């Protein structure tokens, strides 16, 4: 299975996670509900709950002019939380 790197940005903070999955969609829980406390300071418990509900809605889009890179942006209380999924290794 490929190794994927997930880069999550929210309100100026960044969180990075990695895991091997059959596809980049199989790792949603790691960047939505398993973010360590304090990793994204603007992600309050209420916003983390909201993220858990919105994480499975909508599709990742390919990042233009890049191979094996997808992204998804989720609105949380008026601020974008953006997730980049990078296929790091085959």
PyMOL Python script that loads the backbone (N, CA, C, O; Angstrom):
from pymol import cmd

cmd.read_pdbstr("""\
ATOM      1  N   UNK A   1       0.838  -1.184   0.000  1.00  0.00           N
ATOM      2  CA  UNK A   1       0.000   0.000   0.000  1.00  0.00           C
ATOM      3  C   UNK A   1       0.881   1.246   0.000  1.00  0.00           C
ATOM      4  O   UNK A   1       1.948   1.264   0.614  1.00  0.00           O
ATOM      5  N   UNK A   2       0.426   2.282  -0.692  1.00  0.00           N
ATOM      6  CA  UNK A   2       1.208   3.517  -0.735  1.00  0.00           C
ATOM      7  C   UNK A   2       1.240   4.234   0.613  1.00  0.00           C
ATOM      8  O   UNK A   2       0.330   4.101   1.431  1.00  0.00           O
ATOM      9  N   UNK A   3       2.299   4.985   0.817  1.00  0.00           N
ATOM     10  CA  UNK A   3       2.409   5.864   1.978  1.00  0.00           C
ATOM     11  C   UNK A   3       1.863   7.226   1.573  1.00  0.00           C
ATOM     12  O   UNK A   3       2.232   7.763   0.529  1.00  0.00           O
ATOM     13  N   UNK A   4       0.990   7.778   2.395  1.00  0.00           N
ATOM     14  CA  UNK A   4       0.438   9.104   2.157  1.00  0.00           C
ATOM     15  C   UNK A   4       0.851  10.043   3.278  1.00  0.00           C
ATOM     16  O   UNK A   4       0.882   9.668   4.450  1.00  0.00           O
ATOM     17  N   UNK A   5       1.169  11.273   2.889  1.00  0.00           N
ATOM     18  CA  UNK A   5       1.453  12.344   3.835  1.00  0.00           C
ATOM     19  C   UNK A   5       0.289  13.319   3.746  1.00  0.00           C
ATOM     20  O   UNK A   5      -0.102  13.737   2.657  1.00  0.00           O
ATOM     21  N   UNK A   6      -0.259  13.675   4.897  1.00  0.00           N
ATOM     22  CA  UNK A   6      -1.371  14.614   4.972  1.00  0.00           C
ATOM     23  C   UNK A   6      -0.896  15.872   5.666  1.00  0.00           C
ATOM     24  O   UNK A   6      -0.351  15.822   6.768  1.00  0.00           O
ATOM     25  N   UNK A   7      -1.108  17.001   5.012  1.00  0.00           N
ATOM     26  CA  UNK A   7      -0.730  18.300   5.554  1.00  0.00           C
ATOM     27  C   UNK A   7      -2.027  19.073   5.772  1.00  0.00           C
ATOM     28  O   UNK A   7      -2.765  19.343   4.825  1.00  0.00           O
ATOM     29  N   UNK A   8      -2.296  19.422   7.013  1.00  0.00           N
ATOM     30  CA  UNK A   8      -3.533  20.120   7.369  1.00  0.00           C
ATOM     31  C   UNK A   8      -3.160  21.519   7.836  1.00  0.00           C
ATOM     32  O   UNK A   8      -2.304  21.679   8.706  1.00  0.00           O
ATOM     33  N   UNK A   9      -3.803  22.536   7.258  1.00  0.00           N
ATOM     34  CA  UNK A   9      -3.554  23.914   7.676  1.00  0.00           C
ATOM     35  C   UNK A   9      -4.865  24.533   8.156  1.00  0.00           C
ATOM     36  O   UNK A   9      -5.923  24.340   7.557  1.00  0.00           O
ATOM     37  N   UNK A  10      -4.764  25.284   9.256  1.00  0.00           N
ATOM     38  CA  UNK A  10      -5.939  25.956   9.807  1.00  0.00           C
ATOM     39  C   UNK A  10      -5.486  27.133  10.656  1.00  0.00           C
ATOM     40  O   UNK A  10      -4.723  26.967  11.608  1.00  0.00           O
ATOM     41  N   UNK A  11      -5.955  28.309  10.309  1.00  0.00           N
ATOM     42  CA  UNK A  11      -5.669  29.537  11.061  1.00  0.00           C
ATOM     43  C   UNK A  11      -4.175  29.715  11.339  1.00  0.00           C
ATOM     44  O   UNK A  11      -3.780  30.049  12.456  1.00  0.00           O
ATOM     45  N   UNK A  12      -3.356  29.491  10.321  1.00  0.00           N
ATOM     46  CA  UNK A  12      -1.920  29.714  10.428  1.00  0.00           C
ATOM     47  C   UNK A  12      -1.120  28.583  11.039  1.00  0.00           C
ATOM     48  O   UNK A  12       0.105  28.675  11.112  1.00  0.00           O
ATOM     49  N   UNK A  13      -1.770  27.523  11.478  1.00  0.00           N
ATOM     50  CA  UNK A  13      -1.071  26.370  12.069  1.00  0.00           C
ATOM     51  C   UNK A  13      -1.095  25.208  11.074  1.00  0.00           C
ATOM     52  O   UNK A  13      -1.964  25.129  10.206  1.00  0.00           O
ATOM     53  N   UNK A  14      -0.126  24.316  11.223  1.00  0.00           N
ATOM     54  CA  UNK A  14       0.005  23.168  10.326  1.00  0.00           C
ATOM     55  C   UNK A  14       0.181  21.897  11.137  1.00  0.00           C
ATOM     56  O   UNK A  14       0.895  21.877  12.140  1.00  0.00           O
ATOM     57  N   UNK A  15      -0.479  20.836  10.689  1.00  0.00           N
ATOM     58  CA  UNK A  15      -0.347  19.507  11.287  1.00  0.00           C
ATOM     59  C   UNK A  15      -0.044  18.532  10.157  1.00  0.00           C
ATOM     60  O   UNK A  15      -0.673  18.595   9.101  1.00  0.00           O
ATOM     61  N   UNK A  16       0.911  17.633  10.367  1.00  0.00           N
ATOM     62  CA  UNK A  16       1.306  16.659   9.347  1.00  0.00           C
ATOM     63  C   UNK A  16       1.148  15.253   9.915  1.00  0.00           C
ATOM     64  O   UNK A  16       1.545  14.982  11.049  1.00  0.00           O
ATOM     65  N   UNK A  17       0.567  14.369   9.120  1.00  0.00           N
ATOM     66  CA  UNK A  17       0.391  12.967   9.513  1.00  0.00           C
ATOM     67  C   UNK A  17       0.745  12.072   8.335  1.00  0.00           C
ATOM     68  O   UNK A  17       0.699  12.510   7.186  1.00  0.00           O
ATOM     69  N   UNK A  18       1.094  10.830   8.611  1.00  0.00           N
ATOM     70  CA  UNK A  18       1.401   9.858   7.563  1.00  0.00           C
ATOM     71  C   UNK A  18       0.795   8.508   7.912  1.00  0.00           C
ATOM     72  O   UNK A  18       0.639   8.156   9.081  1.00  0.00           O
ATOM     73  N   UNK A  19       0.455   7.758   6.857  1.00  0.00           N
ATOM     74  CA  UNK A  19      -0.007   6.388   7.049  1.00  0.00           C
ATOM     75  C   UNK A  19      -0.055   5.697   5.697  1.00  0.00           C
ATOM     76  O   UNK A  19      -0.141   6.350   4.656  1.00  0.00           O
ATOM     77  N   UNK A  20       0.001   4.386   5.721  1.00  0.00           N
ATOM     78  CA  UNK A  20      -0.134   3.589   4.504  1.00  0.00           C
ATOM     79  C   UNK A  20      -1.584   3.145   4.384  1.00  0.00           C
ATOM     80  O   UNK A  20      -2.134   2.526   5.295  1.00  0.00           O
ATOM     81  N   UNK A  21      -2.183   3.462   3.269  1.00  0.00           N
ATOM     82  CA  UNK A  21      -3.577   3.100   2.992  1.00  0.00           C
ATOM     83  C   UNK A  21      -3.688   2.725   1.518  1.00  0.00           C
ATOM     84  O   UNK A  21      -2.802   3.032   0.720  1.00  0.00           O
ATOM     85  N   UNK A  22      -4.782   2.062   1.168  1.00  0.00           N
ATOM     86  CA  UNK A  22      -4.977   1.672  -0.227  1.00  0.00           C
ATOM     87  C   UNK A  22      -5.232   2.884  -1.118  1.00  0.00           C
ATOM     88  O   UNK A  22      -4.919   2.853  -2.308  1.00  0.00           O
ATOM     89  N   UNK A  23      -5.802   3.961  -0.551  1.00  0.00           N
ATOM     90  CA  UNK A  23      -5.978   5.212  -1.289  1.00  0.00           C
ATOM     91  C   UNK A  23      -6.033   6.363  -0.291  1.00  0.00           C
ATOM     92  O   UNK A  23      -6.219   6.146   0.907  1.00  0.00           O
ATOM     93  N   UNK A  24      -5.874   7.575  -0.784  1.00  0.00           N
ATOM     94  CA  UNK A  24      -5.747   8.730   0.117  1.00  0.00           C
ATOM     95  C   UNK A  24      -7.030   9.037   0.873  1.00  0.00           C
ATOM     96  O   UNK A  24      -6.986   9.757   1.870  1.00  0.00           O
ATOM     97  N   UNK A  25      -8.161   8.522   0.437  1.00  0.00           N
ATOM     98  CA  UNK A  25      -9.423   8.761   1.139  1.00  0.00           C
ATOM     99  C   UNK A  25      -9.555   7.897   2.397  1.00  0.00           C
ATOM    100  O   UNK A  25     -10.413   8.161   3.238  1.00  0.00           O
ATOM    101  N   UNK A  26      -8.717   6.873   2.531  1.00  0.00           N
ATOM    102  CA  UNK A  26      -8.828   5.936   3.642  1.00  0.00           C
ATOM    103  C   UNK A  26      -8.233   6.418   4.947  1.00  0.00           C
ATOM    104  O   UNK A  26      -8.149   5.656   5.910  1.00  0.00           O
ATOM    105  N   UNK A  27      -7.825   7.655   4.992  1.00  0.00           N
ATOM    106  CA  UNK A  27      -7.089   8.166   6.143  1.00  0.00           C
ATOM    107  C   UNK A  27      -7.801   9.362   6.769  1.00  0.00           C
ATOM    108  O   UNK A  27      -7.190  10.126   7.517  1.00  0.00           O
ATOM    109  N   UNK A  28      -9.079   9.528   6.470  1.00  0.00           N
ATOM    110  CA  UNK A  28      -9.816  10.707   6.920  1.00  0.00           C
ATOM    111  C   UNK A  28      -9.779  10.868   8.436  1.00  0.00           C
ATOM    112  O   UNK A  28      -9.639  11.988   8.928  1.00  0.00           O
ATOM    113  N   UNK A  29      -9.900   9.791   9.178  1.00  0.00           N
ATOM    114  CA  UNK A  29      -9.946   9.916  10.641  1.00  0.00           C
ATOM    115  C   UNK A  29      -8.661  10.497  11.216  1.00  0.00           C
ATOM    116  O   UNK A  29      -8.699  11.167  12.248  1.00  0.00           O
ATOM    117  N   UNK A  30      -7.523  10.252  10.568  1.00  0.00           N
ATOM    118  CA  UNK A  30      -6.249  10.747  11.098  1.00  0.00           C
ATOM    119  C   UNK A  30      -6.121  12.257  11.016  1.00  0.00           C
ATOM    120  O   UNK A  30      -5.441  12.863  11.843  1.00  0.00           O
ATOM    121  N   UNK A  31      -6.758  12.871  10.042  1.00  0.00           N
ATOM    122  CA  UNK A  31      -6.666  14.331   9.969  1.00  0.00           C
ATOM    123  C   UNK A  31      -7.957  15.014  10.406  1.00  0.00           C
ATOM    124  O   UNK A  31      -8.021  16.242  10.439  1.00  0.00           O
ATOM    125  N   UNK A  32      -8.974  14.246  10.737  1.00  0.00           N
ATOM    126  CA  UNK A  32     -10.214  14.895  11.161  1.00  0.00           C
ATOM    127  C   UNK A  32     -10.522  14.682  12.644  1.00  0.00           C
ATOM    128  O   UNK A  32     -10.867  15.640  13.336  1.00  0.00           O
ATOM    129  N   UNK A  33     -10.410  13.471  13.140  1.00  0.00           N
ATOM    130  CA  UNK A  33     -10.794  13.224  14.529  1.00  0.00           C
ATOM    131  C   UNK A  33      -9.629  12.840  15.432  1.00  0.00           C
ATOM    132  O   UNK A  33      -9.780  12.801  16.653  1.00  0.00           O
ATOM    133  N   UNK A  34      -8.475  12.557  14.849  1.00  0.00           N
ATOM    134  CA  UNK A  34      -7.339  12.117  15.655  1.00  0.00           C
ATOM    135  C   UNK A  34      -6.213  13.150  15.731  1.00  0.00           C
ATOM    136  O   UNK A  34      -5.077  12.812  16.064  1.00  0.00           O
ATOM    137  N   UNK A  35      -6.530  14.408  15.423  1.00  0.00           N
ATOM    138  CA  UNK A  35      -5.527  15.470  15.525  1.00  0.00           C
ATOM    139  C   UNK A  35      -5.180  15.642  17.002  1.00  0.00           C
ATOM    140  O   UNK A  35      -6.075  15.867  17.817  1.00  0.00           O
ATOM    141  N   UNK A  36      -3.901  15.542  17.365  1.00  0.00           N
ATOM    142  CA  UNK A  36      -3.530  15.688  18.779  1.00  0.00           C
ATOM    143  C   UNK A  36      -3.931  17.059  19.333  1.00  0.00           C
ATOM    144  O   UNK A  36      -3.868  18.068  18.631  1.00  0.00           O
ATOM    145  N   UNK A  37      -4.336  17.074  20.575  1.00  0.00           N
ATOM    146  CA  UNK A  37      -4.723  18.323  21.233  1.00  0.00           C
ATOM    147  C   UNK A  37      -3.568  19.314  21.151  1.00  0.00           C
ATOM    148  O   UNK A  37      -2.430  18.984  21.484  1.00  0.00           O
ATOM    149  N   UNK A  38      -3.870  20.527  20.705  1.00  0.00           N
ATOM    150  CA  UNK A  38      -2.865  21.571  20.600  1.00  0.00           C
ATOM    151  C   UNK A  38      -2.125  21.602  19.274  1.00  0.00           C
ATOM    152  O   UNK A  38      -1.388  22.553  19.013  1.00  0.00           O
ATOM    153  N   UNK A  39      -2.299  20.585  18.423  1.00  0.00           N
ATOM    154  CA  UNK A  39      -1.596  20.563  17.136  1.00  0.00           C
ATOM    155  C   UNK A  39      -2.079  21.678  16.214  1.00  0.00           C
ATOM    156  O   UNK A  39      -1.294  22.246  15.455  1.00  0.00           O
ATOM    157  N   UNK A  40      -3.353  21.984  16.282  1.00  0.00           N
ATOM    158  CA  UNK A  40      -3.940  23.104  15.542  1.00  0.00           C
ATOM    159  C   UNK A  40      -4.654  23.973  16.576  1.00  0.00           C
ATOM    160  O   UNK A  40      -5.833  23.752  16.855  1.00  0.00           O
ATOM    161  N   UNK A  41      -3.959  24.960  17.150  1.00  0.00           N
ATOM    162  CA  UNK A  41      -4.514  25.727  18.272  1.00  0.00           C
ATOM    163  C   UNK A  41      -5.890  26.339  18.025  1.00  0.00           C
ATOM    164  O   UNK A  41      -6.674  26.466  18.966  1.00  0.00           O
ATOM    165  N   UNK A  42      -6.204  26.718  16.799  1.00  0.00           N
ATOM    166  CA  UNK A  42      -7.509  27.316  16.512  1.00  0.00           C
ATOM    167  C   UNK A  42      -8.637  26.309  16.421  1.00  0.00           C
ATOM    168  O   UNK A  42      -9.803  26.690  16.322  1.00  0.00           O
ATOM    169  N   UNK A  43      -8.305  25.030  16.453  1.00  0.00           N
ATOM    170  CA  UNK A  43      -9.310  23.977  16.332  1.00  0.00           C
ATOM    171  C   UNK A  43      -9.855  23.639  17.723  1.00  0.00           C
ATOM    172  O   UNK A  43      -9.355  22.743  18.404  1.00  0.00           O
ATOM    173  N   UNK A  44     -10.873  24.367  18.119  1.00  0.00           N
ATOM    174  CA  UNK A  44     -11.494  24.162  19.431  1.00  0.00           C
ATOM    175  C   UNK A  44     -12.235  22.820  19.446  1.00  0.00           C
ATOM    176  O   UNK A  44     -12.475  22.243  18.386  1.00  0.00           O
ATOM    177  N   UNK A  45     -12.596  22.321  20.619  1.00  0.00           N
ATOM    178  CA  UNK A  45     -13.376  21.073  20.663  1.00  0.00           C
ATOM    179  C   UNK A  45     -14.661  21.147  19.829  1.00  0.00           C
ATOM    180  O   UNK A  45     -15.029  20.171  19.174  1.00  0.00           O
ATOM    181  N   UNK A  46     -15.336  22.282  19.850  1.00  0.00           N
ATOM    182  CA  UNK A  46     -16.565  22.428  19.060  1.00  0.00           C
ATOM    183  C   UNK A  46     -16.264  22.360  17.566  1.00  0.00           C
ATOM    184  O   UNK A  46     -17.005  21.735  16.808  1.00  0.00           O
ATOM    185  N   UNK A  47     -15.170  23.008  17.141  1.00  0.00           N
ATOM    186  CA  UNK A  47     -14.803  22.966  15.722  1.00  0.00           C
ATOM    187  C   UNK A  47     -14.307  21.582  15.322  1.00  0.00           C
ATOM    188  O   UNK A  47     -14.522  21.152  14.188  1.00  0.00           O
ATOM    189  N   UNK A  48     -13.648  20.884  16.235  1.00  0.00           N
ATOM    190  CA  UNK A  48     -13.199  19.519  15.935  1.00  0.00           C
ATOM    191  C   UNK A  48     -14.412  18.604  15.728  1.00  0.00           C
ATOM    192  O   UNK A  48     -14.387  17.731  14.860  1.00  0.00           O
ATOM    193  N   UNK A  49     -15.457  18.796  16.508  1.00  0.00           N
ATOM    194  CA  UNK A  49     -16.694  18.030  16.324  1.00  0.00           C
ATOM    195  C   UNK A  49     -17.314  18.349  14.968  1.00  0.00           C
ATOM    196  O   UNK A  49     -17.762  17.453  14.253  1.00  0.00           O
ATOM    197  N   UNK A  50     -17.335  19.636  14.623  1.00  0.00           N
ATOM    198  CA  UNK A  50     -17.865  20.056  13.323  1.00  0.00           C
ATOM    199  C   UNK A  50     -17.031  19.458  12.193  1.00  0.00           C
ATOM    200  O   UNK A  50     -17.581  19.011  11.187  1.00  0.00           O
ATOM    201  N   UNK A  51     -15.717  19.448  12.352  1.00  0.00           N
ATOM    202  CA  UNK A  51     -14.833  18.863  11.345  1.00  0.00           C
ATOM    203  C   UNK A  51     -15.137  17.380  11.153  1.00  0.00           C
ATOM    204  O   UNK A  51     -15.172  16.889  10.025  1.00  0.00           O
ATOM    205  N   UNK A  52     -15.355  16.674  12.252  1.00  0.00           N
ATOM    206  CA  UNK A  52     -15.682  15.255  12.162  1.00  0.00           C
ATOM    207  C   UNK A  52     -16.920  15.000  11.322  1.00  0.00           C
ATOM    208  O   UNK A  52     -17.012  13.975  10.646  1.00  0.00           O
ATOM    209  N   UNK A  53     -17.867  15.915  11.358  1.00  0.00           N
ATOM    210  CA  UNK A  53     -19.094  15.780  10.565  1.00  0.00           C
ATOM    211  C   UNK A  53     -18.868  16.155   9.104  1.00  0.00           C
ATOM    212  O   UNK A  53     -19.447  15.539   8.209  1.00  0.00           O
ATOM    213  N   UNK A  54     -18.029  17.161   8.858  1.00  0.00           N
ATOM    214  CA  UNK A  54     -17.833  17.662   7.496  1.00  0.00           C
ATOM    215  C   UNK A  54     -16.731  16.935   6.724  1.00  0.00           C
ATOM    216  O   UNK A  54     -16.672  17.043   5.499  1.00  0.00           O
ATOM    217  N   UNK A  55     -15.872  16.207   7.406  1.00  0.00           N
ATOM    218  CA  UNK A  55     -14.703  15.598   6.763  1.00  0.00           C
ATOM    219  C   UNK A  55     -15.072  14.629   5.648  1.00  0.00           C
ATOM    220  O   UNK A  55     -14.338  14.501   4.668  1.00  0.00           O
ATOM    221  N   UNK A  56     -16.194  13.951   5.790  1.00  0.00           N
ATOM    222  CA  UNK A  56     -16.593  12.943   4.809  1.00  0.00           C
ATOM    223  C   UNK A  56     -17.458  13.513   3.687  1.00  0.00           C
ATOM    224  O   UNK A  56     -17.843  12.783   2.773  1.00  0.00           O
ATOM    225  N   UNK A  57     -17.768  14.809   3.746  1.00  0.00           N
ATOM    226  CA  UNK A  57     -18.593  15.455   2.731  1.00  0.00           C
ATOM    227  C   UNK A  57     -17.683  16.066   1.672  1.00  0.00           C
ATOM    228  O   UNK A  57     -16.674  16.688   2.003  1.00  0.00           O
ATOM    229  N   UNK A  58     -18.032  15.896   0.421  1.00  0.00           N
ATOM    230  CA  UNK A  58     -17.243  16.471  -0.661  1.00  0.00           C
ATOM    231  C   UNK A  58     -16.056  15.598  -1.023  1.00  0.00           C
ATOM    232  O   UNK A  58     -15.715  14.650  -0.314  1.00  0.00           O
ATOM    233  N   UNK A  59     -15.446  15.933  -2.123  1.00  0.00           N
ATOM    234  CA  UNK A  59     -14.346  15.141  -2.666  1.00  0.00           C
ATOM    235  C   UNK A  59     -13.030  15.913  -2.634  1.00  0.00           C
ATOM    236  O   UNK A  59     -13.016  17.143  -2.664  1.00  0.00           O
ATOM    237  N   UNK A  60     -11.946  15.181  -2.574  1.00  0.00           N
ATOM    238  CA  UNK A  60     -10.632  15.763  -2.795  1.00  0.00           C
ATOM    239  C   UNK A  60     -10.508  16.097  -4.277  1.00  0.00           C
ATOM    240  O   UNK A  60     -11.054  15.392  -5.125  1.00  0.00           O
ATOM    241  N   UNK A  61      -9.794  17.164  -4.583  1.00  0.00           N
ATOM    242  CA  UNK A  61      -9.550  17.573  -5.963  1.00  0.00           C
ATOM    243  C   UNK A  61      -8.061  17.452  -6.251  1.00  0.00           C
ATOM    244  O   UNK A  61      -7.241  17.694  -5.364  1.00  0.00           O
ATOM    245  N   UNK A  62      -7.693  17.078  -7.489  1.00  0.00           N
ATOM    246  CA  UNK A  62      -6.267  17.046  -7.813  1.00  0.00           C
ATOM    247  C   UNK A  62      -5.696  18.466  -7.788  1.00  0.00           C
ATOM    248  O   UNK A  62      -6.347  19.409  -8.239  1.00  0.00           O
ATOM    249  N   UNK A  63      -4.497  18.609  -7.269  1.00  0.00           N
ATOM    250  CA  UNK A  63      -3.827  19.905  -7.265  1.00  0.00           C
ATOM    251  C   UNK A  63      -3.289  20.139  -8.676  1.00  0.00           C
ATOM    252  O   UNK A  63      -2.524  19.315  -9.177  1.00  0.00           O
ATOM    253  N   UNK A  64      -3.666  21.236  -9.327  1.00  0.00           N
ATOM    254  CA  UNK A  64      -3.243  21.470 -10.707  1.00  0.00           C
ATOM    255  C   UNK A  64      -1.718  21.441 -10.864  1.00  0.00           C
ATOM    256  O   UNK A  64      -0.978  21.952 -10.024  1.00  0.00           O
ATOM    257  N   UNK A  65      -1.284  20.840 -11.946  1.00  0.00           N
ATOM    258  CA  UNK A  65       0.134  20.780 -12.332  1.00  0.00           C
ATOM    259  C   UNK A  65       1.003  19.993 -11.360  1.00  0.00           C
ATOM    260  O   UNK A  65       2.216  20.199 -11.312  1.00  0.00           O
ATOM    261  N   UNK A  66       0.399  19.092 -10.582  1.00  0.00           N
ATOM    262  CA  UNK A  66       1.156  18.249  -9.656  1.00  0.00           C
ATOM    263  C   UNK A  66       0.670  16.814  -9.796  1.00  0.00           C
ATOM    264  O   UNK A  66      -0.512  16.572 -10.039  1.00  0.00           O
ATOM    265  N   UNK A  67       1.583  15.869  -9.642  1.00  0.00           N
ATOM    266  CA  UNK A  67       1.224  14.458  -9.693  1.00  0.00           C
ATOM    267  C   UNK A  67       1.083  13.923  -8.273  1.00  0.00           C
ATOM    268  O   UNK A  67       1.877  14.254  -7.392  1.00  0.00           O
ATOM    269  N   UNK A  68       0.080  13.104  -8.064  1.00  0.00           N
ATOM    270  CA  UNK A  68      -0.126  12.415  -6.789  1.00  0.00           C
ATOM    271  C   UNK A  68      -0.337  13.372  -5.613  1.00  0.00           C
ATOM    272  O   UNK A  68       0.077  13.085  -4.490  1.00  0.00           O
ATOM    273  N   UNK A  69      -0.984  14.513  -5.882  1.00  0.00           N
ATOM    274  CA  UNK A  69      -1.298  15.483  -4.828  1.00  0.00           C
ATOM    275  C   UNK A  69      -2.760  15.905  -4.988  1.00  0.00           C
ATOM    276  O   UNK A  69      -3.183  16.300  -6.074  1.00  0.00           O
ATOM    277  N   UNK A  70      -3.526  15.820  -3.896  1.00  0.00           N
ATOM    278  CA  UNK A  70      -4.933  16.191  -3.886  1.00  0.00           C
ATOM    279  C   UNK A  70      -5.158  17.138  -2.717  1.00  0.00           C
ATOM    280  O   UNK A  70      -4.358  17.184  -1.782  1.00  0.00           O
ATOM    281  N   UNK A  71      -6.244  17.889  -2.773  1.00  0.00           N
ATOM    282  CA  UNK A  71      -6.551  18.790  -1.662  1.00  0.00           C
ATOM    283  C   UNK A  71      -8.058  18.881  -1.453  1.00  0.00           C
ATOM    284  O   UNK A  71      -8.859  18.555  -2.329  1.00  0.00           O
ATOM    285  N   UNK A  72      -8.400  19.328  -0.279  1.00  0.00           N
ATOM    286  CA  UNK A  72      -9.795  19.524   0.098  1.00  0.00           C
ATOM    287  C   UNK A  72      -9.831  20.674   1.092  1.00  0.00           C
ATOM    288  O   UNK A  72      -8.992  20.744   1.990  1.00  0.00           O
ATOM    289  N   UNK A  73     -10.788  21.569   0.943  1.00  0.00           N
ATOM    290  CA  UNK A  73     -10.934  22.680   1.874  1.00  0.00           C
ATOM    291  C   UNK A  73     -12.313  22.595   2.523  1.00  0.00           C
ATOM    292  O   UNK A  73     -13.320  22.374   1.850  1.00  0.00           O
ATOM    293  N   UNK A  74     -12.339  22.774   3.836  1.00  0.00           N
ATOM    294  CA  UNK A  74     -13.571  22.672   4.614  1.00  0.00           C
ATOM    295  C   UNK A  74     -13.745  23.973   5.391  1.00  0.00           C
ATOM    296  O   UNK A  74     -12.821  24.423   6.069  1.00  0.00           O
ATOM    297  N   UNK A  75     -14.920  24.572   5.292  1.00  0.00           N
ATOM    298  CA  UNK A  75     -15.201  25.796   6.038  1.00  0.00           C
ATOM    299  C   UNK A  75     -15.576  25.443   7.475  1.00  0.00           C
ATOM    300  O   UNK A  75     -16.524  24.699   7.723  1.00  0.00           O
ATOM    301  N   UNK A  76     -14.814  25.991   8.406  1.00  0.00           N
ATOM    302  CA  UNK A  76     -15.110  25.815   9.830  1.00  0.00           C
ATOM    303  C   UNK A  76     -15.294  27.186  10.452  1.00  0.00           C
ATOM    304  O   UNK A  76     -14.321  27.900  10.696  1.00  0.00           O
ATOM    305  N   UNK A  77     -16.526  27.549  10.706  1.00  0.00           N
ATOM    306  CA  UNK A  77     -16.852  28.821  11.348  1.00  0.00           C
ATOM    307  C   UNK A  77     -16.240  30.007  10.603  1.00  0.00           C
ATOM    308  O   UNK A  77     -15.738  30.948  11.217  1.00  0.00           O
ATOM    309  N   UNK A  78     -16.290  29.947   9.259  1.00  0.00           N
ATOM    310  CA  UNK A  78     -15.795  31.047   8.438  1.00  0.00           C
ATOM    311  C   UNK A  78     -14.319  31.005   8.103  1.00  0.00           C
ATOM    312  O   UNK A  78     -13.832  31.890   7.401  1.00  0.00           O
ATOM    313  N   UNK A  79     -13.595  30.014   8.576  1.00  0.00           N
ATOM    314  CA  UNK A  79     -12.166  29.871   8.275  1.00  0.00           C
ATOM    315  C   UNK A  79     -11.936  28.557   7.533  1.00  0.00           C
ATOM    316  O   UNK A  79     -12.515  27.532   7.893  1.00  0.00           O
ATOM    317  N   UNK A  80     -11.085  28.582   6.491  1.00  0.00           N
ATOM    318  CA  UNK A  80     -10.838  27.342   5.752  1.00  0.00           C
ATOM    319  C   UNK A  80      -9.843  26.432   6.469  1.00  0.00           C
ATOM    320  O   UNK A  80      -8.792  26.881   6.924  1.00  0.00           O
ATOM    321  N   UNK A  81     -10.185  25.164   6.564  1.00  0.00           N
ATOM    322  CA  UNK A  81      -9.246  24.129   6.974  1.00  0.00           C
ATOM    323  C   UNK A  81      -8.919  23.391   5.684  1.00  0.00           C
ATOM    324  O   UNK A  81      -9.812  22.833   5.046  1.00  0.00           O
ATOM    325  N   UNK A  82      -7.654  23.382   5.296  1.00  0.00           N
ATOM    326  CA  UNK A  82      -7.256  22.762   4.037  1.00  0.00           C
ATOM    327  C   UNK A  82      -6.401  21.543   4.315  1.00  0.00           C
ATOM    328  O   UNK A  82      -5.484  21.580   5.136  1.00  0.00           O
ATOM    329  N   UNK A  83      -6.717  20.461   3.616  1.00  0.00           N
ATOM    330  CA  UNK A  83      -5.987  19.202   3.743  1.00  0.00           C
ATOM    331  C   UNK A  83      -5.354  18.892   2.399  1.00  0.00           C
ATOM    332  O   UNK A  83      -6.034  18.874   1.373  1.00  0.00           O
ATOM    333  N   UNK A  84      -4.050  18.648   2.405  1.00  0.00           N
ATOM    334  CA  UNK A  84      -3.333  18.198   1.213  1.00  0.00           C
ATOM    335  C   UNK A  84      -2.947  16.747   1.437  1.00  0.00           C
ATOM    336  O   UNK A  84      -2.376  16.404   2.472  1.00  0.00           O
ATOM    337  N   UNK A  85      -3.254  15.902   0.477  1.00  0.00           N
ATOM    338  CA  UNK A  85      -2.882  14.488   0.529  1.00  0.00           C
ATOM    339  C   UNK A  85      -1.822  14.263  -0.543  1.00  0.00           C
ATOM    340  O   UNK A  85      -2.056  14.529  -1.722  1.00  0.00           O
ATOM    341  N   UNK A  86      -0.655  13.771  -0.128  1.00  0.00           N
ATOM    342  CA  UNK A  86       0.463  13.564  -1.045  1.00  0.00           C
ATOM    343  C   UNK A  86       0.842  12.091  -1.020  1.00  0.00           C
ATOM    344  O   UNK A  86       1.177  11.545   0.032  1.00  0.00           O
ATOM    345  N   UNK A  87       0.789  11.450  -2.184  1.00  0.00           N
ATOM    346  CA  UNK A  87       1.273  10.072  -2.254  1.00  0.00           C
ATOM    347  C   UNK A  87       2.788  10.146  -2.211  1.00  0.00           C
ATOM    348  O   UNK A  87       3.430  10.550  -3.180  1.00  0.00           O
ATOM    349  N   UNK A  88       3.354   9.750  -1.076  1.00  0.00           N
ATOM    350  CA  UNK A  88       4.768   9.935  -0.800  1.00  0.00           C
ATOM    351  C   UNK A  88       5.605   8.779  -1.318  1.00  0.00           C
ATOM    352  O   UNK A  88       6.765   8.966  -1.687  1.00  0.00           O
ATOM    353  N   UNK A  89       5.025   7.581  -1.348  1.00  0.00           N
ATOM    354  CA  UNK A  89       5.775   6.389  -1.720  1.00  0.00           C
ATOM    355  C   UNK A  89       4.796   5.358  -2.253  1.00  0.00           C
ATOM    356  O   UNK A  89       3.639   5.310  -1.837  1.00  0.00           O
ATOM    357  N   UNK A  90       5.271   4.537  -3.176  1.00  0.00           N
ATOM    358  CA  UNK A  90       4.418   3.449  -3.704  1.00  0.00           C
ATOM    359  C   UNK A  90       4.616   2.213  -2.892  1.00  0.00           C
ATOM    360  O   UNK A  90       3.995   1.187  -3.168  1.00  0.00           O
TER     361      UNK A  90
END
""", "prot")
cmd.dss("prot")
cmd.show_as("cartoon", "prot")
cmd.util.cbc("prot")
cmd.orient("prot")
